[in-house]
Amino acid sequence: MRLPASSHPSPRPSAHRRHSALALVAAVALASCSSNGQPADSNEFQFTGTTATGKVLPSEQRAEAPAFRGELLDGSAFNSAGLAGDIVVINFWGSWCAPCRLETPELQAVYADVRDRGVQFVGIDVKDQRQLASAFVSEVGAEYPSLFDPRGEIALTFNGFPANVVPSTILLDASGDVAAVYTGAVQEDDLRKALDSLLQENGS
């Protein structure tokens, strides 16, 4: 049996309720964005502190490294997409940095031993002059590429990373996730231990 229809039409939502609903939708939309207006990503790198010397983070604690691009000291273009699938050592340095003069030859020694094992090194030359930086690279014998980043913009892509701390080093695993962050000079033996750990993870 059909029930009789109500003789009173359903009430329409008041203007106040409509505005409240719109405000709620806007609040949800804002909550899904980070402070810079980009969509928030829970797996995006956020600097929270340095990694213990010679250690790497457990894989479940790692977050995806941001993409970056720029110009190498020789003027050629660079895109971090070319690092995909390899373990990566990113070293921030400057020709004006005294600890970098001691650290870079040790980095080169490690690079020479692991570059054929799926490990890439990338230097990021910050707050520098290209001519001085190129002379530095030649003097210390660094064979791996370095980006020229006089304003420190690449460091800023790593959210919260202390861009003013030079030298600093970031290690990426073969999946492109940040596996370690070291502020200050890295000792050769400590870097070798960390890379050996990542190479073992990668079956190398």
MOLIN-V263876 format. One line per field, one symbol per residue. ss: DSSP state (a for helix, b for strand, c for the rest). psi: psi as a letter, one per 40 degrees, with the letter a starting at -180 (. if undefined). A space follows every 10 residues. Layout:
# MOLIN-V263876
ss = ???
psi = ???
This chain:
# MOLIN-V263876
ss = cccccccccc ccccaaaaaa aaaaaaaaaa acbcccccbc cccbcccccc ccccccccaa acbbccccbb bbccccbbba aaacccbbbb bbbccccaaa aaaaaaaaaa aaaaaaacbb bbbbbbccca aaaaaaaaaa cccccbbbbc ccaaaaaccc cccccccbbb bbccccbbbb bbbccccaaa aaaaaaaaaa accc
psi = hhihiiehih iiiidddddd dddddddddd deiieeeihi heeihhheii iiheiiiide eiihiiiiia hideeiihhe deeheiihhh hhiidehddd dddddddddd dddedeffhi hhihhifihd ddddddddde fheiihihgd efdddddghe hgeehhiihh hhieeeihei hhhiihiddd dddddddddd def.
